């Protein structure tokens, strides 16, 4: 369960980091 929670957390951080640089919008 802890591994799944960690995977979910890093996945959310991955999406977060993808949304930080506005490269797709430009």
N, CA, C and O atoms as a CHARMM CRD file, in Angstrom:
* protein
*
  104
    1    1 UNK  N      0.84100  -1.20800   0.00000 PROA 1      0.00000
    2    1 UNK  CA     0.00000   0.00000   0.00000 PROA 1      0.00000
    3    1 UNK  C      0.87200   1.25200   0.00000 PROA 1      0.00000
    4    1 UNK  O      0.56500   2.23700  -0.67200 PROA 1      0.00000
    5    2 UNK  N      1.95200   1.20000   0.75500 PROA 2      0.00000
    6    2 UNK  CA     2.83500   2.36100   0.80600 PROA 2      0.00000
    7    2 UNK  C      3.45800   2.62000  -0.56000 PROA 2      0.00000
    8    2 UNK  O      3.65500   3.76900  -0.95700 PROA 2      0.00000
    9    3 UNK  N      3.76800   1.53400  -1.27900 PROA 3      0.00000
   10    3 UNK  CA     4.37300   1.70200  -2.59800 PROA 3      0.00000
   11    3 UNK  C      3.38500   2.34000  -3.56300 PROA 3      0.00000
   12    3 UNK  O      3.75700   3.19000  -4.37100 PROA 3      0.00000
   13    4 UNK  N      2.13100   1.92800  -3.47700 PROA 4      0.00000
   14    4 UNK  CA     1.11100   2.49600  -4.36500 PROA 4      0.00000
   15    4 UNK  C      0.90800   3.97800  -4.05000 PROA 4      0.00000
   16    4 UNK  O      0.73500   4.79800  -4.95200 PROA 4      0.00000
   17    5 UNK  N      0.93200   4.30600  -2.76900 PROA 5      0.00000
   18    5 UNK  CA     0.76500   5.70900  -2.38100 PROA 5      0.00000
   19    5 UNK  C      1.93000   6.54500  -2.87600 PROA 5      0.00000
   20    5 UNK  O      1.74200   7.67200  -3.33300 PROA 5      0.00000
   21    6 UNK  N      3.14500   5.99000  -2.78700 PROA 6      0.00000
   22    6 UNK  CA     4.32000   6.71000  -3.26200 PROA 6      0.00000
   23    6 UNK  C      4.27600   6.87800  -4.77600 PROA 6      0.00000
   24    6 UNK  O      4.64100   7.92800  -5.30400 PROA 6      0.00000
   25    7 UNK  N      3.82800   5.84100  -5.46500 PROA 7      0.00000
   26    7 UNK  CA     3.70900   5.93000  -6.92000 PROA 7      0.00000
   27    7 UNK  C      2.68500   6.97900  -7.31800 PROA 7      0.00000
   28    7 UNK  O      2.89500   7.73100  -8.27000 PROA 7      0.00000
   29    8 UNK  N      1.58100   7.02900  -6.59100 PROA 8      0.00000
   30    8 UNK  CA     0.55800   8.02200  -6.88500 PROA 8      0.00000
   31    8 UNK  C      1.07900   9.42700  -6.62900 PROA 8      0.00000
   32    8 UNK  O      0.79200  10.35400  -7.38600 PROA 8      0.00000
   33    9 UNK  N      1.84600   9.57800  -5.55700 PROA 9      0.00000
   34    9 UNK  CA     2.38500  10.89200  -5.20800 PROA 9      0.00000
   35    9 UNK  C      3.37600  11.36500  -6.26300 PROA 9      0.00000
   36    9 UNK  O      3.33400  12.52000  -6.68600 PROA 9      0.00000
   37   10 UNK  N      4.26700  10.47200  -6.68900 PROA 10     0.00000
   38   10 UNK  CA     5.24500  10.88200  -7.69400 PROA 10     0.00000
   39   10 UNK  C      4.56200  11.10100  -9.03800 PROA 10     0.00000
   40   10 UNK  O      5.01400  11.92600  -9.83100 PROA 10     0.00000
   41   11 UNK  N      3.47900  10.37500  -9.30500 PROA 11     0.00000
   42   11 UNK  CA     2.74500  10.58800 -10.55200 PROA 11     0.00000
   43   11 UNK  C      2.09100  11.96400 -10.56700 PROA 11     0.00000
   44   11 UNK  O      2.09900  12.65300 -11.58600 PROA 11     0.00000
   45   12 UNK  N      1.52500  12.35900  -9.42700 PROA 12     0.00000
   46   12 UNK  CA     0.92700  13.68800  -9.33700 PROA 12     0.00000
   47   12 UNK  C      1.99200  14.76200  -9.46600 PROA 12     0.00000
   48   12 UNK  O      1.76500  15.79100 -10.10200 PROA 12     0.00000
   49   13 UNK  N      3.15600  14.52900  -8.86300 PROA 13     0.00000
   50   13 UNK  CA     4.24900  15.48000  -8.98900 PROA 13     0.00000
   51   13 UNK  C      4.72700  15.56900 -10.42900 PROA 13     0.00000
   52   13 UNK  O      5.12700  16.63700 -10.89200 PROA 13     0.00000
   53   14 UNK  N      4.68500  14.43900 -11.14000 PROA 14     0.00000
   54   14 UNK  CA     5.09400  14.41400 -12.54600 PROA 14     0.00000
   55   14 UNK  C      4.15200  15.26400 -13.38700 PROA 14     0.00000
   56   14 UNK  O      4.59700  16.04500 -14.22700 PROA 14     0.00000
   57   15 UNK  N      2.84800  15.11100 -13.16200 PROA 15     0.00000
   58   15 UNK  CA     1.87300  15.92400 -13.89200 PROA 15     0.00000
   59   15 UNK  C      2.03100  17.39800 -13.51700 PROA 15     0.00000
   60   15 UNK  O      1.90000  18.28200 -14.36400 PROA 15     0.00000
   61   16 UNK  N      2.30800  17.64700 -12.25600 PROA 16     0.00000
   62   16 UNK  CA     2.50200  19.02000 -11.78400 PROA 16     0.00000
   63   16 UNK  C      3.68100  19.66200 -12.50500 PROA 16     0.00000
   64   16 UNK  O      3.59000  20.79900 -12.96600 PROA 16     0.00000
   65   17 UNK  N      4.78100  18.93300 -12.60000 PROA 17     0.00000
   66   17 UNK  CA     5.97400  19.47000 -13.24400 PROA 17     0.00000
   67   17 UNK  C      5.74600  19.64900 -14.73700 PROA 17     0.00000
   68   17 UNK  O      6.35900  20.51300 -15.36500 PROA 17     0.00000
   69   18 UNK  N      4.85900  18.82700 -15.30800 PROA 18     0.00000
   70   18 UNK  CA     4.55400  18.98900 -16.72200 PROA 18     0.00000
   71   18 UNK  C      3.76000  20.26400 -16.96000 PROA 18     0.00000
   72   18 UNK  O      3.90500  20.90700 -17.99900 PROA 18     0.00000
   73   19 UNK  N      2.92700  20.62700 -16.00200 PROA 19     0.00000
   74   19 UNK  CA     2.09000  21.80600 -16.16200 PROA 19     0.00000
   75   19 UNK  C      2.83200  23.09700 -15.82500 PROA 19     0.00000
   76   19 UNK  O      2.36600  24.18300 -16.16800 PROA 19     0.00000
   77   20 UNK  N      3.97900  22.98900 -15.16000 PROA 20     0.00000
   78   20 UNK  CA     4.70600  24.19600 -14.76600 PROA 20     0.00000
   79   20 UNK  C      5.22800  24.97600 -15.96600 PROA 20     0.00000
   80   20 UNK  O      4.90800  26.15900 -16.08500 PROA 20     0.00000
   81   21 UNK  N      6.01800  24.37800 -16.86400 PROA 21     0.00000
   82   21 UNK  CA     6.49100  25.13800 -18.01200 PROA 21     0.00000
   83   21 UNK  C      5.42700  25.23400 -19.10200 PROA 21     0.00000
   84   21 UNK  O      5.00800  24.20800 -19.63800 PROA 21     0.00000
   85   22 UNK  N      4.98200  26.43500 -19.43900 PROA 22     0.00000
   86   22 UNK  CA     3.92300  26.60900 -20.44500 PROA 22     0.00000
   87   22 UNK  C      4.46900  26.48600 -21.85900 PROA 22     0.00000
   88   22 UNK  O      4.44100  27.44800 -22.62700 PROA 22     0.00000
   89   23 UNK  N      4.96500  25.30600 -22.20100 PROA 23     0.00000
   90   23 UNK  CA     5.51200  25.11000 -23.54900 PROA 23     0.00000
   91   23 UNK  C      4.39300  24.71100 -24.51700 PROA 23     0.00000
   92   23 UNK  O      4.43800  25.05900 -25.69700 PROA 23     0.00000
   93   24 UNK  N      3.40200  23.98800 -24.02100 PROA 24     0.00000
   94   24 UNK  CA     2.32400  23.51900 -24.89500 PROA 24     0.00000
   95   24 UNK  C      1.42500  24.68800 -25.29600 PROA 24     0.00000
   96   24 UNK  O      0.86800  24.70400 -26.39300 PROA 24     0.00000
   97   25 UNK  N      1.29000  25.65600 -24.40500 PROA 25     0.00000
   98   25 UNK  CA     0.37500  26.76300 -24.68700 PROA 25     0.00000
   99   25 UNK  C      0.93600  27.68300 -25.77300 PROA 25     0.00000
  100   25 UNK  O      0.17300  28.28400 -26.53000 PROA 25     0.00000
  101   26 UNK  N      2.24700  27.79400 -25.85100 PROA 26     0.00000
  102   26 UNK  CA     2.82800  28.73100 -26.81400 PROA 26     0.00000
  103   26 UNK  C      3.02500  28.08500 -28.16800 PROA 26     0.00000
  104   26 UNK  O      3.50600  28.73500 -29.09700 PROA 26     0.00000
